[in-house]
Amino acid sequence: MEGSLQGQVALVTGASRGIGKAIALALAAEGAKVVLMARSQAALEQVRQEISSEGGEAHVFVGDVSQPEAAQGAVAEAVQCYGGLDILVNCAGIGVFAPLVETDPADWDRVMAVNARGPFLMCRAAVPVMAERGQGCIVNIASVVGVKGYVNQGAYTASKHALMGMTKVLAQEVQPLGIRVHVVCPGGVDTDLVAQARPDLGRSVLMQPEEIAEIVLFLIRQKGRAIIDQVNVRRRSSAPWFS
Ligand SMILES: NC(=O)c1ccc[n+]([C@@H]2O[C@H](COP(=O)([O-])OP(=O)(O)OC[C@H]3O[C@@H](n4cnc5c(N)ncnc54)[C@H](OP(=O)(O)O)[C@@H]3O)[C@@H](O)[C@H]2O)c1
């Protein structure tokens, strides 16, 4: 498939549905070979088939991002199947939505494990491989809750703040290795997750996953001397300047 990412290898976590799926489809449509990671094999297989029917190339890796072996395994499989790794998109994420003091400690741990520890483990596995070739691009999908606090989203907010902090440090540490790190902070996007988080929002006001994918593509394709570290993206009907 011809495209601006021809010859590049991408790994997308959370690729089985929602924003991650849209990003995987967009990367494949631009010619990247994409490793699709999530826990649901059947859903990943469907995404792979969708990509393949459009003439693209993808490989399924079933794994939990919060497990070090899975993170290492996904990166190793990208190298084995496609010869390297150029792009990592950390999109897998979960939420639990309750007032902070009513949040079960086990739920807190689970959210932190997937949303903060997961991207840490994925980056830890990917950076040495990218560094070998002196180039790479990592895009972390945080959230508006990585920038401000939302009531009833305490654990989720804390996990995305952790991801923001990690991103800021990593970006500085890996720039000398030729690796770029970006973070995207979306507001409400029409997916399963937002239906849980914000049942008060009608679907008609939510952003589409493809709109976030377009922004991720823009960041990945950036060349030259300009670089965008962070993108905040809000629903058109929400108040400007959430940060
Ligand atoms: N929707 C929004 O309004 C919104 C706004 C801002 C930021 N975000 C962020 O965008 C990202 C994607 O969210 P979404 O809205 O697309 O949610 P979604 O539709 O619920 O998709 C979540 C994805 O993460 C995967 N996932 C969950 N736990 C995982 C684990 N332990 N290991 C591997 N994969 C896992 C899921 O696949 P499996 O269940 O198959 O594992 C699924 O592919 C999340 O990080 C979320 O915080 C969403």
The ligand as a Tripos MOL2 file, in Angstrom:
@<TRIPOS>MOLECULE
LIG
   48    52     1     0     0
SMALL
NO_CHARGES

@<TRIPOS>ATOM
      1 N1        -13.3730    8.2240   24.8250 N.am      1 LIG1
      2 C1        -12.9780    9.3490   25.3600 C.2       1 LIG1
      3 O1        -13.7620   10.2810   25.5470 O.2       1 LIG1
      4 C2        -11.5340    9.5460   25.7180 C.ar      1 LIG1
      5 C3        -11.1310   10.8400   26.0240 C.ar      1 LIG1
      6 C4         -9.8150   11.0520   26.3700 C.ar      1 LIG1
      7 C5         -8.9180   10.0170   26.3950 C.ar      1 LIG1
      8 N2         -9.3420    8.7560   26.1040 N.ar      1 LIG1
      9 C6         -8.3410    7.6960   26.1550 C.3       1 LIG1
     10 O2         -8.2640    7.0700   24.9120 O.3       1 LIG1
     11 C7         -7.8280    5.7310   25.0740 C.3       1 LIG1
     12 C8         -8.7660    4.8110   24.3230 C.3       1 LIG1
     13 O3        -10.0330    4.9020   24.9310 O.3       1 LIG1
     14 P1        -11.3980    4.6100   24.1490 P.3       1 LIG1
     15 O4        -12.2960    5.7120   24.4780 O.co2     1 LIG1
     16 O5        -11.1310    4.2380   22.7600 O.co2     1 LIG1
     17 O6        -11.8970    3.3660   25.0200 O.3       1 LIG1
     18 P2        -12.4380    1.9290   24.6060 P.3       1 LIG1
     19 O7        -13.2960    2.0040   23.4190 O.co2     1 LIG1
     20 O8        -12.9820    1.3550   25.8730 O.co2     1 LIG1
     21 O9        -11.0960    1.1450   24.2020 O.3       1 LIG1
     22 C9        -10.1280    0.8360   25.1490 C.3       1 LIG1
     23 C10        -9.0850   -0.0290   24.4920 C.3       1 LIG1
     24 O10        -8.0720   -0.3710   25.4380 O.3       1 LIG1
     25 C11        -7.8900   -1.7770   25.4430 C.3       1 LIG1
     26 N3         -7.4540   -2.2220   26.7460 N.ar      1 LIG1
     27 C12        -8.0480   -2.0290   27.9360 C.ar      1 LIG1
     28 N4         -7.3330   -2.5850   28.9180 N.ar      1 LIG1
     29 C13        -6.2500   -3.1480   28.3310 C.ar      1 LIG1
     30 C14        -5.1370   -3.8730   28.8140 C.ar      1 LIG1
     31 N5         -4.9850   -4.1440   30.1250 N.pl3     1 LIG1
     32 N6         -4.1900   -4.2990   27.9480 N.ar      1 LIG1
     33 C15        -4.3350   -4.0620   26.6280 C.ar      1 LIG1
     34 N7         -5.3670   -3.3660   26.1040 N.ar      1 LIG1
     35 C16        -6.3100   -2.9320   26.9580 C.ar      1 LIG1
     36 C17        -9.2570   -2.3320   25.0480 C.3       1 LIG1
     37 O11        -9.1680   -3.6190   24.4960 O.3       1 LIG1
     38 P3         -9.4400   -4.9800   25.2820 P.3       1 LIG1
     39 O12       -10.6140   -4.7470   26.1690 O.co2     1 LIG1
     40 O13        -9.6650   -5.9300   24.1690 O.co2     1 LIG1
     41 O14        -8.1880   -5.2680   26.0210 O.co2     1 LIG1
     42 C18        -9.6480   -1.3390   23.9650 C.3       1 LIG1
     43 O15        -9.0190   -1.6680   22.7570 O.3       1 LIG1
     44 C19        -7.7790    5.4760   26.5810 C.3       1 LIG1
     45 O16        -6.4630    5.6060   27.0460 O.3       1 LIG1
     46 C20        -8.6520    6.5880   27.1370 C.3       1 LIG1
     47 O17        -8.2940    6.9170   28.4520 O.3       1 LIG1
     48 C21       -10.6240    8.4980   25.7620 C.ar      1 LIG1
@<TRIPOS>BOND
     1     1     2 1
     2     2     3 2
     3     2     4 1
     4     4     5 ar
     5     4    48 ar
     6     5     6 ar
     7     6     7 ar
     8     7     8 ar
     9     8     9 1
    10     8    48 ar
    11     9    10 1
    12     9    46 1
    13    10    11 1
    14    11    12 1
    15    11    44 1
    16    12    13 1
    17    13    14 1
    18    14    15 2
    19    14    16 1
    20    14    17 1
    21    17    18 1
    22    18    19 2
    23    18    20 1
    24    18    21 1
    25    21    22 1
    26    22    23 1
    27    23    24 1
    28    23    42 1
    29    24    25 1
    30    25    26 1
    31    25    36 1
    32    26    27 ar
    33    26    35 ar
    34    27    28 ar
    35    28    29 ar
    36    29    30 ar
    37    29    35 ar
    38    30    31 1
    39    30    32 ar
    40    32    33 ar
    41    33    34 ar
    42    34    35 ar
    43    36    37 1
    44    36    42 1
    45    37    38 1
    46    38    39 2
    47    38    40 1
    48    38    41 1
    49    42    43 1
    50    44    45 1
    51    44    46 1
    52    46    47 1
@<TRIPOS>SUBSTRUCTURE
     1 LIG1         1 GROUP 0 **** ****
